Amino acid sequence: MMQALVIAQRSTCNRALVGSVLVKDNRIIGTGYNGSVSGQPHCDDVGHQMVDGHCVRTIHSEMNSLIQCAKNGVSTDGTEIYVTHFPCYNCTKALLQAGIKKINYYFDYRDNPLAIQLLQDCGVPYEQIKIDRKYVEGLAHKLEEDENNTHQSN
């Protein structure tokens, strides 16, 4: 989940910084973040393209991670996804169709009752993952120490 949170920082739409990581047999096979179609302007640069209260300029991170696997010829059947936000209904459908066996998410984000019902109907589990705040703070402290030691040795 930590990697999904880090990848989310690459999102190019500041309405929702979302990242995802596909894991199969304990190996990362794909990652994604909310972003525009390759070669097209980013929301952060030119503004949001809004339709019915949603920015449609971006491709959701879940879709981007599936597309990355498809482009590289990597099967997603039997894969788990770690995603920063609970998937929308369209992403849930795509994840199920791609053979995802479990959805792990960090933030409750517009828990779509249709998505939840579909997951339950398909027998695919979903779980909210919590991260130990003390672990994250300890990691940040360690990184700061390493950075300070690096600067002192230069």
Secondary structure, 3 states (H helix, E strand, C coil): CHHHHHHHCCCCCCCCCCEEEEEECCEEEEEEECEECCCCCCHHHHCCCEECCEECCEECHHHHHHHHHHHCCCCCCCCEEEEEECCCHHHHHHHHHCCCCEEEEEECCCCCHHHHHHHHHHCCCEEECCCCHHHHHHHHHHHHHHHHHHHHHC
